[in-house]
Amino acid sequence: MTCITEAPQSCHDTVAVPWEIMNVFRLPCTALLVLALAAMGSEATAADGDRVAAGRAPISFGLKGGLALAQHQGTTPRDMQYTVDSGSRKSLAAGVFLVLPVTDRFSLQQEVLYVRKGSRQDIGVSIFEVPAVLHVSYDMDYLEIPVLTRYRWTRGGAVDFYTLAGFGFGLKVGDRYRLSGLVDDGTETIPLSADSDMSEVDMFDFHFTYGLGLDAPVGGQRLLLEYRFDLSLDPLPLPTYADVPFGEETTRVDNEPVPLRNQCHMLMMGIRF
């Protein structure tokens, strides 16, 4: 999920900040995508008469929104000299979607979503040979355009159960990096801080998405409840520097950016017209 670094031995040393990672469900991702593609193939070869008899849903659109629990995924080094207590950024996701039926079960789903991602980290590390705890937060807001395959597993019932799998493109529209902490050797306390944008981080992010949902008729429309998970395909170089005051001046302790991937769990409700 995240990382942090070893501390410098002097105020001019460079610190490399390692991060802990959480392994994600790569096998379920692949399995869901293969399952969706297999379903598409079977439907495409079904008899035309059978599809007409079952009835194909019309093109529809809708709104959705809900809770987003975002974290970061990275690599855990073997020689960890730090501790990490990782937390998610609890925020929101919302947007619009369009469902384009291909068969009575299989559809393409195009979306435009605003998603707030990032993570929270409490890292225990030795700085200037003194134990310290650093509080780090990454805030990254995206305008995302997923293109998903949607497969409906039920037919003819009031409630539809469906699965989703596909890829998405994200454009970063806002970001913030913050760090705070204290180095206390018993005689002197030195504050560490950082607060800036992340303009050096790539604006674009591509991710894989999979999920499932329920779709039910209510008052002439259809309400949906949906869970989904997405994971970036490529890591992003996130900052790890800290500003240290020395007298009336502030010295920046530069660290190598840490490569981390966005990941996000989303639980959303919506309406389809």
C-alpha positions as CSV (number, residue, x, y, z in Angstrom):
1,M,0.0,0.0,0.0
2,T,2.6,2.5,0.8
3,C,6.1,3.3,1.9
4,I,8.5,5.5,3.6
5,T,12.1,5.9,3.9
6,E,15.1,5.7,5.9
7,A,16.1,8.9,7.4
8,P,19.2,10.9,6.5
9,Q,22.2,10.7,8.7
10,S,22.6,14.5,8.4
11,C,20.4,17.2,7.1
12,H,22.1,17.0,3.7
13,D,21.7,13.3,3.2
14,T,19.1,11.9,0.8
15,V,16.5,9.6,2.2
16,A,14.8,6.9,0.1
17,V,11.3,6.4,1.3
18,P,10.1,2.7,1.0
19,W,6.5,1.7,1.1
20,E,4.4,-1.3,2.1
21,I,2.1,-2.8,-0.4
22,M,-1.0,-4.8,-0.5
23,N,-1.3,-7.5,-3.1
24,V,-4.5,-7.2,-5.1
25,F,-6.8,-9.6,-6.7
26,R,-5.1,-10.1,-10.0
27,L,-6.4,-13.6,-10.6
28,P,-10.1,-12.6,-10.0
29,C,-9.5,-9.7,-12.4
30,T,-8.3,-11.9,-15.2
31,A,-11.0,-14.5,-14.4
32,L,-13.8,-12.0,-14.6
33,L,-12.5,-10.6,-17.9
34,V,-12.2,-14.0,-19.5
35,L,-15.6,-14.9,-18.2
36,A,-17.1,-11.8,-19.7
37,L,-15.4,-12.4,-23.1
38,A,-16.5,-16.0,-23.1
39,A,-20.1,-15.0,-22.4
40,M,-19.9,-12.5,-25.2
41,G,-18.8,-15.2,-27.6
42,S,-21.5,-17.6,-26.6
43,E,-24.2,-14.9,-27.0
44,A,-22.9,-13.7,-30.3
45,T,-23.2,-17.3,-31.7
46,A,-26.7,-17.9,-30.3
47,A,-29.6,-18.3,-32.7
48,D,-31.3,-15.0,-33.8
49,G,-34.7,-16.4,-33.0
50,D,-33.7,-17.1,-29.4
51,R,-32.4,-13.6,-28.9
52,V,-35.5,-12.0,-30.4
53,A,-37.7,-14.2,-28.2
54,A,-35.8,-13.2,-25.1
55,G,-36.0,-9.6,-26.0
56,R,-33.1,-7.1,-26.1
57,A,-33.1,-4.2,-23.7
58,P,-33.1,-0.7,-25.3
59,I,-30.2,1.8,-24.9
60,S,-30.3,3.3,-21.5
61,F,-28.5,5.9,-19.4
62,G,-28.3,6.8,-15.8
63,L,-26.6,8.4,-12.8
64,K,-24.6,6.8,-10.0
65,G,-22.6,7.8,-7.0
66,G,-21.3,6.6,-3.6
67,L,-18.4,5.8,-1.4
68,A,-14.8,5.5,-2.6
69,L,-12.1,3.8,-0.4
70,A,-8.8,4.5,-2.1
71,Q,-5.3,3.3,-1.2
72,H,-1.9,2.9,-2.9
73,Q,-0.1,-0.3,-3.9
74,G,3.7,-0.6,-4.1
75,T,6.5,-3.0,-3.4
76,T,7.7,-4.2,-0.1
77,P,11.5,-4.4,0.3
78,R,13.0,-7.4,2.2
79,D,15.2,-5.2,4.4
80,M,12.4,-3.0,5.9
81,Q,13.8,-0.6,8.5
82,Y,10.5,1.1,9.1
83,T,6.9,0.4,10.1
84,V,3.8,1.4,8.2
85,D,0.2,1.9,9.3
86,S,-1.7,2.4,6.1
87,G,-5.1,3.9,5.8
88,S,-7.5,4.6,2.9
89,R,-8.8,7.9,1.7
90,K,-12.5,7.8,2.3
91,S,-14.3,10.0,-0.2
92,L,-16.8,9.9,-3.1
93,A,-17.3,8.8,-6.6
94,A,-20.1,10.0,-8.9
95,G,-21.0,10.3,-12.5
96,V,-23.1,9.3,-15.5
97,F,-23.2,6.1,-17.6
98,L,-24.6,4.8,-20.9
99,V,-25.6,1.1,-21.5
100,L,-25.4,-0.1,-25.1
101,P,-27.0,-3.6,-25.4
102,V,-25.3,-6.0,-27.8
103,T,-27.5,-9.1,-27.0
104,D,-30.2,-9.7,-24.4
105,R,-27.5,-10.5,-21.8
106,F,-24.3,-8.7,-23.0
107,S,-23.8,-4.9,-23.1
108,L,-21.2,-2.3,-23.3
109,Q,-21.2,0.3,-20.6
110,Q,-19.6,3.7,-21.1
111,E,-19.1,6.0,-18.1
112,V,-17.8,9.4,-17.0
113,L,-16.9,9.5,-13.3
114,Y,-15.4,11.9,-10.9
115,V,-13.4,9.8,-8.4
116,R,-11.3,11.0,-5.4
117,K,-8.3,8.8,-4.8
118,G,-5.2,8.8,-2.6
119,S,-4.1,7.3,0.7
120,R,-3.1,8.0,4.4
121,Q,0.1,6.7,5.9
122,D,1.6,6.7,9.4
123,I,5.3,5.7,9.1
124,G,7.7,4.9,11.9
125,V,11.2,5.6,10.8
126,S,14.6,6.7,12.1
127,I,15.5,10.2,11.2
128,F,18.9,11.6,12.2
129,E,19.2,8.4,14.2
130,V,16.1,9.4,16.2
131,P,12.8,7.4,16.0
132,A,10.0,9.5,14.5
133,V,6.5,9.0,13.2
134,L,5.6,10.7,9.9
135,H,2.0,11.4,8.8
136,V,1.7,11.4,5.1
137,S,-1.4,12.0,2.9
138,Y,-1.8,11.9,-0.9
139,D,-5.0,13.4,-2.4
140,M,-5.6,12.7,-6.1
141,D,-8.8,13.6,-7.9
142,Y,-9.6,12.1,-11.3
143,L,-12.1,12.5,-14.1
144,E,-12.3,8.9,-15.3
145,I,-13.8,7.4,-18.5
146,P,-14.2,3.6,-18.1
147,V,-15.3,1.4,-21.0
148,L,-16.7,-1.8,-19.5
149,T,-18.3,-5.1,-20.6
150,R,-21.6,-5.8,-18.7
151,Y,-23.0,-9.3,-18.5
152,R,-26.5,-10.0,-17.1
153,W,-26.6,-13.4,-15.5
154,T,-30.4,-13.5,-14.9
155,R,-33.1,-13.3,-17.5
156,G,-36.8,-12.6,-17.1
157,G,-36.8,-11.8,-13.4
158,A,-37.5,-8.6,-11.6
159,V,-34.0,-8.3,-10.3
160,D,-31.0,-8.5,-12.6
161,F,-27.6,-9.6,-11.3
162,Y,-24.7,-8.5,-13.5
163,T,-20.9,-8.4,-13.6
164,L,-18.5,-5.7,-15.0
165,A,-15.0,-5.9,-16.4
166,G,-13.0,-3.5,-18.5
167,F,-10.5,-0.7,-18.7
168,G,-10.5,3.0,-17.9
169,F,-8.6,6.3,-18.5
170,G,-8.2,8.9,-15.8
171,L,-7.3,12.6,-16.1
172,K,-5.9,14.1,-12.8
173,V,-7.8,17.3,-12.1
174,G,-6.6,18.0,-8.5
175,D,-3.9,16.8,-6.1
176,R,-2.2,17.5,-2.8
177,Y,0.8,16.1,-0.9
178,R,1.1,16.7,2.8
179,L,3.6,15.4,5.4
180,S,4.0,16.2,9.1
181,G,6.1,14.8,11.9
182,L,8.4,15.6,14.8
183,V,12.0,14.4,15.5
184,D,12.6,14.6,19.2
185,D,15.9,13.5,20.7
186,G,15.0,14.5,24.2
187,T,16.8,17.9,24.0
188,E,15.5,19.4,20.8
189,T,12.3,18.9,18.8
190,I,12.6,19.4,15.0
191,P,9.3,19.6,13.0
192,L,9.1,18.0,9.5
193,S,6.5,19.2,7.0
194,A,5.5,19.3,3.4
195,D,2.4,20.8,1.7
196,S,2.3,21.2,-2.0
197,D,0.7,20.1,-5.2
198,M,1.9,17.1,-7.2
199,S,2.4,18.7,-10.6
200,E,5.4,16.4,-11.1
201,V,3.1,13.3,-11.0
202,D,1.7,12.1,-14.4
203,M,-1.7,13.6,-15.3
204,F,-2.9,10.4,-16.9
205,D,-3.7,7.1,-15.2
206,F,-5.0,3.9,-16.9
207,H,-6.7,1.2,-14.8
208,F,-8.4,-2.1,-14.9
209,T,-11.9,-2.4,-13.4
210,Y,-14.1,-5.3,-12.4
211,G,-17.2,-5.5,-10.2
212,L,-20.8,-6.7,-9.8
213,G,-24.2,-5.3,-9.2
214,L,-27.9,-5.6,-8.8
215,D,-30.5,-3.9,-11.0
216,A,-34.2,-3.7,-9.9
217,P,-37.3,-1.9,-11.2
218,V,-38.6,0.9,-8.9
219,G,-41.3,3.4,-10.0
220,G,-40.9,2.9,-13.7
221,Q,-37.1,3.3,-13.5
222,R,-34.4,0.9,-12.5
223,L,-32.3,1.3,-9.4
224,L,-28.9,-0.3,-9.1
225,L,-26.5,-1.2,-6.3
226,E,-22.9,-1.8,-7.5
227,Y,-19.5,-2.7,-6.1
228,R,-16.4,-2.3,-8.1
229,F,-12.6,-2.3,-7.8
230,D,-10.0,-0.7,-10.0
231,L,-6.2,-0.9,-10.1
232,S,-3.8,1.3,-12.0
233,L,-1.8,-0.5,-14.8
234,D,1.3,1.6,-14.2
235,P,2.8,3.0,-11.0
236,L,2.9,6.8,-10.5
237,P,6.1,8.5,-9.0
238,L,4.7,10.0,-5.8
239,P,6.8,12.6,-3.8
240,T,8.5,11.8,-0.5
241,Y,10.4,14.9,0.4
242,A,10.2,16.8,3.7
243,D,11.0,20.4,4.7
244,V,13.2,20.9,7.8
245,P,13.6,24.3,9.5
246,F,17.1,25.4,10.4
247,G,17.0,28.8,12.1
248,E,15.2,31.2,9.9
249,E,15.7,29.0,6.8
250,T,14.0,25.8,5.6
251,T,16.0,23.0,4.0
252,R,14.3,20.4,1.8
253,V,15.3,16.8,2.3
254,D,14.9,15.4,-1.2
255,N,14.0,11.7,-1.6
256,E,13.5,9.6,-4.7
257,P,9.8,9.5,-5.7
258,V,8.2,6.2,-4.8
259,P,6.4,4.3,-7.5
260,L,2.9,3.4,-6.3
261,R,-0.3,2.4,-8.1
262,N,-3.8,3.8,-7.4
263,Q,-6.4,1.3,-6.2
264,C,-9.9,2.0,-5.2
265,H,-13.0,0.1,-3.9
266,M,-16.3,1.8,-4.8
267,L,-19.8,1.1,-3.5
268,M,-22.3,3.0,-5.5
269,M,-26.1,3.4,-5.9
270,G,-27.7,4.7,-9.1
271,I,-30.7,5.1,-11.3
272,R,-31.1,3.9,-14.9
273,F,-33.6,5.5,-17.2
